[in-house]
Structures are given as structure tokens and as C-alpha cells.
């Protein structure tokens, strides 16, 4: 059904301008990102070179995997009429197209583009014949999730599984090109039998998670607290408290770190407080959230938190979840355990509910952080259970095998065709050089078919206005004291400890999409996709207050007492953005779908719709004292590795922050 903006001449005029100036050509993907062509292996088998990850090299090889190791895999089936599917996803998302926002239903998508039931059955039959068990298949039939021992998987695909060191982890992967019988290979587009997807992690950070090396955010390597060092007391708003530190950036008085902004403060800063009071609170919209596993205390925690901050709680009308039984949680050690994901789910739900308290939240949890997340996303798409989906997780760089990346892109094409916007956190490790040795954005945020959300540092005044906003990239410098009580920094500011920053940068596998032409500088793109697209609050030192009863036993999922903590990361930025989009959709009576072509087209004709996030001049930061170690630090803002905040588009904040200037005019009836 076609979706339209209703009843506002202002909105109609805006759409007209977009149509005139922003007809966007079809998106393009680097050839390497398409399903790798199967190659000959023997007379009766065909190899899939795109299933071998780049890190599966002899230099990283630590030996054969134990034969009885449990291995998860996915078999991807190609879309039928793939070019037509891409064209449709482009047309319904692009202003100026005759099919703009004429989205198809899940049933129409599956009927036109999904693999046939017969092909799926052949794939399942083969896997079972090899002794492998079938974990799940989505209604869209795009892939099969299976499991078996390392020995069974190796025999089924005529390869060997070895253990490889990569990005600080040990992962299983094929030591040679996997293959399939010729009769089946023509019905399969890719194979995933490595563990790269188990690198998926929540992109959230708590205050104080960094070290002097700048590559492991922990407390373990901080020096002992120095005597007579000033203690920074957290501030409830920007400038509430200051502390005297050694001179840096032309001053000695620094604001202290944030105690954790509340939802009402963010609503005020983002300009939606009055709109919320007037009923523009997201009602009628559904925001889906995808993570791994499930918090056993989520509703109780959100409602306790909401009562403490003066907001209404969740009800049966505003919260629903689809989660596997705990007996089906798998690969917990590899994925960081349910306790490692509980904070993410809690942050996501409280952020969306805080900005759009009238919206329905649908939480869909994966049975693990690998294929379980794919199944969770497919459940939303195959039933169109929401048209806004927040995904606060990512992989380390773009190092998934190309077969797996194309499998993910096919899921994203389905979302775009159905008018479902996928919002992904851009990452918390800056340019990833510390992890990978080279600069890379994180997938899936680097895909041209999702909206990548970067991060900012924000000061909010006592009156609820934005005092400052800059790109999120924190560097910590410890304050020291000598025997005479003279204060100094551990190293010249900003210091050496990278304390987190928004991911982004130039993709190595995706061409620049047409919607970025004329907006993203060539110096950044060099013809490739650049992320992020937009940005919201992510800095934990200007972060968000979260209420949670933390899991204390991953076996029983028992929880401890309710507590308040301050979180950040682009895990915060993504749900904040998703909630803002819910408000926009409510105000304009339309479904945005895949947002990027519209966002970039709007930017070309009305850049003031976005807040241009700029460097602070002079540089600045906040004072922070760790509750755990007692150390005091100067946290310098906007020092995000090689990624730089700049005027107009940049690779830390994208187009900038969403402004409610357009939304306010629409909601207030100005036209």
C-alpha cells in the first residue's frame, strides 16, 4: 500500500522539493560483496570461495578444531530475480521515484523474491543426510541454520575446521574452500561455517571503561589513585559542578562528568518535550529492538526506573517480547553470556520508552549472537511486526566472509522493500585500528542498506537546552600528584587512553550509494560507502541514566538488587534515533521505511533539518573520578582515532543530529 504525507502543505511542499532535486539512482554494491561465484572443486562438487574468512590464514592457524566441538552454520539460498529485488528496494525508498513508499507486504516479497520451497527442502534434506540438525529456517526461506560437530560439518562440506586467532579471539573457520554436491550447489548462494558472527557484541560502554593502552576498556591497568588529587562530583546538568585541574586547552576549571541524563532531559534537549505533552509521544508506532538472549527483569526494571524519573511505565499495550526459552540459549560463552547482553536490552528499551513513551516496543531476542540474531530479524520482517528496527550490535570491522555479508544484505533488501527501516549502531571502537591493525567501519552499519547511527557528546543545561554538542571520541588523561602536591597529567593532553568513540569510515566492500553522491566528500569516500549517516548522544561521560537489576548468575539468570548506572555508546544513539523516527512518523502520518535516500535528499535542500555537529573550539572535556579506582581523569571530547568531526558531513556524526524544527512545524500546523 502506498504511504503518503497527509494534510500539511508544508509537508507537501517539502516532498515536492525532494522530488525535484533528489531523484536518486539505484544503489550499487561493490562486486566483492555479492555472493561469491561458486567454483569447480571436482567432477561432482562445487566450491564456495566466499565462505572462507580473510582471517583464516596459515599465520593465524592454531591447529585443527576438536572433532566433537559443536558448530553452528548457515546455508544461504539466493534471491529469485535479485536484480528486480534490488530495483524495488531502491525505488520504494527513493524520493522522486514513481514507486516511492509503495512498499510490498512480506507475502508479496516472499512470493516474488524468496527461494522456492523446493530449493529450501533440498538444502534441508542434504544437511540432514549428513547428520546435521536443523536449528531454524525463516519464513522467507533465505537461509537454513544448522548445527553439528566439527567432524560432521567438515565431512558435509569437504573441508577441515581449524582454530584461528583474530581480533583478540580464537575462532573456528574452514582451512580450505568448502564445497557442495553439484546438484545442490546451483541452489545455494553461500555457506557460513566459521565463527565470525560470534564476534557480535553490544555497542555500549559504561563510564570508566578504558586503560592506559587505549585498546582494552577496563579498570585493571589504571595506576593507584594519587594523593591530594581533586575529586570530581558528577553533575545532573552541564556546569552544575566544576573542578580545578592542571591547565589544558587554555583553562583550569572543568565541568564534571554527567550523573546520567534522564528521559525528560533528553526530550527537552531534543526539542520534543512540549510535543510529548501535546500527545506526540510515538503512539500508533512500533519500534522493534533486536539483541541476543533476554533480560528476566526487563519490565520490572523499566517500570521501577520510570517511576523514579517521573515517567509512566510499560503496559501490555506498550511492550511485547518474542524470546526463546532459556533452555534454547546457546553459545553463551562465545557470545558474552546473557549478563553481557542484559544491559544492552535494558538500555535500548529505556531509551526508546524515554523518548517515545507512547510507542509500542517489540523486543525480539536471538537464541545466540550468531544466526539467532538473523532469525530474530527475520521474524520481524516476515511478519512486518514493526517498520522501525533498532540494532545495537556490530561485528569487528567488515571481516565476515563475503557469503555471509551477501546473506545479510539480502535480509536488508527485504526490509527496504517492505518499508522497514533498519538502524544500526556504528560502533564504539573508533576506526578499529587498535583491534585490526587497519581502519575499518563495522558491519552491518557499513552496509548501504541500513541507517548507521554515530555518536555525539552533549551538554544539557539546567533549562534543558543543548549547551554544546560535538563528535563522540573520548581520550582519558590521568591526573597525578607529586610529593609536594603539585598536579600534572600522566601525559600531555589529551593523553594516551582511548576511552571509546563512534565507529565509521570508508567501507572496503561497498560502493558509494547514489544517495551519498554530492554530500559525502570524495576525500572520505574515494568512491565507497561511508558511515555513519546520522548521530545521537553516545558519550558515557555525558550519558544516559539506566535502571537495571543485573544478572548475577548466567545459569539460573538470578538477578541482584536494582541499581542505577550511566551508559553510553552508539548502543544508546541507535534507540534514541529509532524513537525520534517514531515521533516523525506519528507527526507526518507516514512510514519512512529505509531512511537514507530520504535523509540525504532532505539534507541537500534543507540542511538545517539536521544539527551540524562540529568540533569544539577550543578543545575541551570533563573531569571524571572513577568510583572503583578513585582516580581522576580529564576526559577530552572529539578525539575519535582517525575519524574527524567536521563542518557538514563527517565520518563521526554523518549528516548530524536529527532536528525537530521540521517536525515541530508539521506538528504545530505551520504551513
GIMOPE-V864096 format. One record per residue. N is the residue number from 1. RES is the residue in one letter. SS is DSSP state (H for helix, E for strand, - for the rest). NEAR is the number of other C-alpha atoms within 10 Angstrom. Layout:
n: <N:N>
res: <RES:RES>
ss: <SS:SS>
near: <NEAR:NEAR>
//
This chain:
n: <1:2:3:4:5:6:7:8:9:10:11:12:13:14:15:16:17:18:19:20:21:22:23:24:25:26:27:28:29:30:31:32:33:34:35:36:37:38:39:40:41:42:43:44:45:46:47:48:49:50:51:52:53:54:55:56:57:58:59:60:61:62:63:64:65:66:67:68:69:70:71:72:73:74:75:76:77:78:79:80:81:82:83:84:85:86:87:88:89:90:91:92:93:94:95:96:97:98:99:100:101:102:103:104:105:106:107:108:109:110:111:112:113:114:115:116:117:118:119:120:121:122:123:124:125:126:127:128:129:130:131:132:133:134:135:136:137:138:139:140:141:142:143:144:145:146:147:148:149:150:151:152:153:154:155:156:157:158:159:160:161:162:163:164:165:166:167:168:169:170:171:172:173:174:175:176:177:178:179:180:181:182:183:184:185:186:187:188:189:190:191:192:193:194:195:196:197:198:199:200:201:202:203:204:205:206:207:208:209:210:211:212:213:214:215:216:217:218:219:220:221:222:223:224:225:226:227:228:229:230:231:232:233:234:235:236:237:238:239:240:241:242:243:244:245:246:247:248:249:250:251:252:253:254:255:256:257:258:259:260:261:262:263:264:265:266:267:268:269:270:271:272:273:274:275:276:277:278:279:280:281:282:283:284:285:286:287:288:289:290:291:292:293:294:295:296:297:298:299:300:301:302:303:304:305:306:307:308:309:310:311:312:313:314:315:316:317:318:319:320:321:322:323:324:325:326:327:328:329:330:331:332:333:334:335:336:337:338:339:340:341:342:343:344:345:346:347:348:349:350:351:352:353:354:355:356:357:358:359:360:361:362:363:364:365:366:367:368:369:370:371:372:373:374:375:376:377:378:379:380:381:382:383:384:385:386:387:388:389:390:391:392:393:394:395:396:397:398:399:400:401:402:403:404:405:406:407:408:409:410:411:412:413:414:415:416:417:418:419:420:421:422:423:424:425:426:427:428:429:430:431:432:433:434:435:436:437:438:439:440:441:442:443:444:445:446:447:448:449:450:451:452:453:454:455:456:457:458:459:460:461:462:463:464:465:466:467:468:469:470:471:472:473:474:475:476:477:478:479:480:481:482:483:484:485:486:487:488:489:490:491:492:493:494:495:496:497:498:499:500:501:502:503:504:505:506:507:508:509:510:511:512:513:514:515:516:517:518:519:520:521:522:523:524:525:526:527:528:529:530:531:532:533:534:535:536:537:538:539:540:541:542:543:544:545:546:547:548:549:550:551:552:553:554:555:556:557:558:559:560:561:562:563:564:565:566:567:568:569:570:571:572:573:574:575:576:577:578:579:580:581:582:583:584:585:586:587:588:589:590:591:592:593:594:595:596:597:598:599:600:601:602:603:604:605:606:607:608:609:610:611:612:613:614:615:616:617:618:619:620:621:622:623:624:625:626:627:628:629:630:631:632:633:634:635:636:637:638:639:640:641:642:643:644:645:646:647:648:649:650:651:652:653:654:655:656:657:658:659:660:661:662:663:664:665:666:667:668:669:670:671>
res: <X:X:X:X:X:X:X:X:X:X:X:X:X:X:X:X:X:X:X:X:X:X:X:X:X:X:X:X:X:X:X:X:X:X:X:X:X:X:X:X:X:X:X:X:X:X:X:X:X:X:X:X:X:X:X:X:X:X:X:X:X:X:X:X:X:X:X:X:X:X:X:X:X:X:X:X:X:X:X:X:X:X:X:X:X:X:X:X:X:X:X:X:X:X:X:X:X:X:X:X:X:X:X:X:X:X:X:X:X:X:X:X:X:X:X:X:X:X:X:X:X:X:X:X:X:X:X:X:X:X:X:X:X:X:X:X:X:X:X:X:X:X:X:X:X:X:X:X:X:X:X:X:X:X:X:X:X:X:X:X:X:X:X:X:X:X:X:X:X:X:X:X:X:X:X:X:X:X:X:X:X:X:X:X:X:X:X:X:X:X:X:X:X:X:X:X:X:X:X:X:X:X:X:X:X:X:X:X:X:X:X:X:X:X:X:X:X:X:X:X:X:X:X:X:X:X:X:X:X:X:X:X:X:X:X:X:X:X:X:X:X:X:X:X:X:X:X:X:X:X:X:X:X:X:X:X:X:X:X:X:X:X:X:X:X:X:X:X:X:X:X:X:X:X:X:X:X:X:X:X:X:X:X:X:X:X:X:X:X:X:X:X:X:X:X:X:X:X:X:X:X:X:X:X:X:X:X:X:X:X:X:X:X:X:X:X:X:X:X:X:X:X:X:X:X:X:X:X:X:X:X:X:X:X:X:X:X:X:X:X:X:X:X:X:X:X:X:X:X:X:X:X:X:X:X:X:X:X:X:X:X:X:X:X:X:X:X:X:X:X:X:X:X:X:X:X:X:X:X:X:X:X:X:X:X:X:X:X:X:X:X:X:X:X:X:X:X:X:X:X:X:X:X:X:X:X:X:X:X:X:X:X:X:X:X:X:X:X:X:X:X:X:X:X:X:X:X:X:X:X:X:X:X:X:X:X:X:X:X:X:X:X:X:X:X:X:X:X:X:X:X:X:X:X:X:X:X:X:X:X:X:X:X:X:X:X:X:X:X:X:X:X:X:X:X:X:X:X:X:X:X:X:X:X:X:X:X:X:X:X:X:X:X:X:X:X:X:X:X:X:X:X:X:X:X:X:X:X:X:X:X:X:X:X:X:X:X:X:X:X:X:X:X:X:X:X:X:X:X:X:X:X:X:X:X:X:X:X:X:X:X:X:X:X:X:X:X:X:X:X:X:X:X:X:X:X:X:X:X:X:X:X:X:X:X:X:X:X:X:X:X:X:X:X:X:X:X:X:X:X:X:X:X:X:X:X:X:X:X:X:X:X:X:X:X:X:X:X:X:X:X:X:X:X:X:X:X:X:X:X:X:X:X:X:X:X:X:X:X:X:X:X:X:X:X:X:X:X:X:X:X:X:X:X:X:X:X:X:X:X:X:X:X:X:X:X:X:X:X:X:X:X:X:X:X:X:X:X:X:X:X:X:X:X:X:X:X:X:X:X:X>
ss: <-:E:-:-:-:-:-:-:H:H:H:H:H:H:H:H:H:H:H:H:H:-:-:-:-:-:-:-:-:-:H:H:H:-:-:-:-:-:E:E:-:-:-:-:E:E:E:-:H:H:H:-:-:-:-:-:-:-:-:-:E:E:E:E:-:-:-:-:-:E:E:E:E:E:E:E:-:-:-:-:-:H:H:H:H:H:H:H:H:H:H:H:H:-:-:-:-:-:-:-:-:E:-:-:-:H:H:H:H:H:H:H:H:-:-:-:H:H:H:H:H:H:H:H:H:H:H:H:H:-:-:-:E:E:E:E:E:-:-:-:-:-:E:E:E:E:E:E:E:H:H:H:H:H:H:H:H:-:-:-:E:E:E:E:E:E:-:-:E:E:E:E:E:E:-:-:-:-:E:E:E:H:H:H:H:-:-:-:-:E:E:E:-:-:-:H:H:H:H:-:E:E:-:-:E:E:-:-:-:-:-:-:-:-:-:-:-:-:-:-:-:-:-:-:-:-:-:-:-:-:-:-:-:-:E:-:-:-:-:-:-:E:E:E:E:E:E:E:-:-:E:E:E:E:E:E:-:E:-:-:E:-:H:H:H:H:H:H:H:-:-:-:H:H:H:H:H:-:-:-:-:-:-:-:-:E:E:E:E:E:E:E:-:-:-:-:-:H:H:H:H:H:H:H:H:H:H:H:H:-:-:-:-:-:-:-:-:-:E:E:E:E:-:-:-:H:H:H:-:-:-:H:H:H:H:-:H:H:H:H:H:H:H:H:H:H:H:H:H:H:H:H:H:H:H:-:-:-:-:E:E:E:E:E:E:E:-:-:-:-:H:H:H:H:H:H:H:H:H:H:H:H:H:-:-:-:-:E:E:E:E:-:E:E:-:-:-:-:-:-:-:H:H:H:H:H:H:H:H:H:H:H:H:H:H:H:H:H:-:-:E:E:E:E:E:-:-:-:E:-:-:-:H:H:H:H:-:-:-:-:-:-:-:-:-:-:-:-:-:-:E:E:E:E:E:E:E:E:E:E:-:-:-:-:-:E:E:E:E:E:E:-:E:E:E:E:E:E:E:E:E:-:-:-:-:-:E:E:E:-:-:-:-:-:-:-:E:E:E:E:E:-:-:-:E:E:E:E:E:E:E:-:-:H:H:H:-:-:-:-:-:H:H:H:H:-:-:E:E:E:E:-:-:E:E:E:E:-:-:H:H:H:-:E:E:E:E:E:E:E:E:E:E:-:-:-:-:E:E:E:E:E:E:E:E:E:E:E:-:H:H:H:H:H:H:H:H:H:H:H:H:H:H:H:H:H:H:H:-:-:-:-:-:-:-:H:H:H:H:H:H:H:H:H:H:-:H:H:H:E:E:-:-:-:-:-:-:-:-:-:E:E:E:E:E:-:-:-:-:-:-:E:E:E:E:E:-:-:-:-:-:-:-:-:-:-:-:-:-:E:-:-:-:E:-:-:E:E:-:-:H:H:H:H:H:H:H:H:-:-:->
near: <9:12:15:16:16:12:13:16:14:15:20:15:12:16:20:14:18:22:19:12:15:23:18:23:17:16:20:16:19:15:11:17:21:20:27:19:15:21:15:13:16:11:8:11:19:23:25:26:21:28:28:24:22:14:19:23:17:11:9:14:19:15:13:16:19:13:15:11:14:14:22:24:21:24:23:27:26:23:24:15:13:15:11:13:21:18:16:23:29:25:26:26:28:28:26:22:17:11:16:19:26:19:25:20:18:21:15:13:20:20:13:16:20:25:22:19:12:10:17:21:13:15:21:20:13:15:23:15:11:14:15:21:16:18:14:15:19:17:18:24:21:25:29:23:23:22:20:22:19:24:18:20:27:19:15:21:23:17:17:20:26:24:22:24:16:19:15:8:12:17:24:24:29:27:21:19:18:28:27:21:18:17:12:14:19:14:18:24:25:30:29:29:27:25:21:24:24:20:21:22:21:28:28:25:27:19:24:21:17:24:21:23:14:19:17:19:21:15:15:12:12:15:15:10:17:18:13:14:22:20:18:25:18:21:18:20:24:25:18:15:18:19:16:16:22:15:14:18:13:9:11:12:16:23:24:29:30:30:22:24:20:22:25:17:24:23:20:19:19:21:19:24:19:13:19:18:9:11:13:21:27:26:17:14:23:22:28:28:28:24:29:32:30:27:24:17:18:20:18:16:22:24:18:18:23:21:12:12:14:11:17:17:21:24:11:7:10:19:19:16:13:15:19:18:10:15:7:12:20:19:17:19:12:18:21:18:21:25:21:19:23:24:25:26:25:22:25:29:26:33:27:29:29:26:29:28:23:25:26:25:27:21:24:25:25:25:27:29:29:24:23:22:23:21:23:24:25:22:17:24:26:20:13:17:15:19:23:30:28:28:27:31:30:26:22:23:27:22:19:25:26:25:28:29:25:22:26:17:21:25:20:25:23:27:31:30:28:29:29:27:28:26:27:32:36:41:36:31:29:30:28:24:16:17:17:15:10:10:22:23:32:31:25:29:33:31:29:27:27:25:28:33:39:38:37:34:25:25:25:23:17:14:12:19:18:18:15:16:22:24:35:35:30:29:26:31:27:26:23:24:17:12:9:7:12:11:19:17:19:18:14:10:17:24:20:17:21:29:33:32:34:36:37:39:29:25:27:18:19:21:23:24:23:17:22:24:16:10:16:25:15:13:8:17:19:14:18:23:28:31:33:33:31:30:32:28:30:35:34:31:30:29:28:28:22:26:24:25:22:22:23:13:13:14:12:9:17:14:17:12:9:14:12:13:15:20:26:29:33:35:33:32:32:36:32:28:26:29:28:24:22:31:28:23:21:21:22:19:15:16:24:25:25:30:23:23:27:22:24:25:25:22:20:16:15:15:17:16:19:21:19:24:27:21:18:15:7:7:14:19:23:24:30:30:24:16:10:8:14:17:23:23:26:29:28:24:28:27:24:26:21:15:23:20:26:17:12:19:24:28:30:36:35:28:28:32:24:21:18:21:16:18:23:17:15:19:20:11:13:12:12>
//
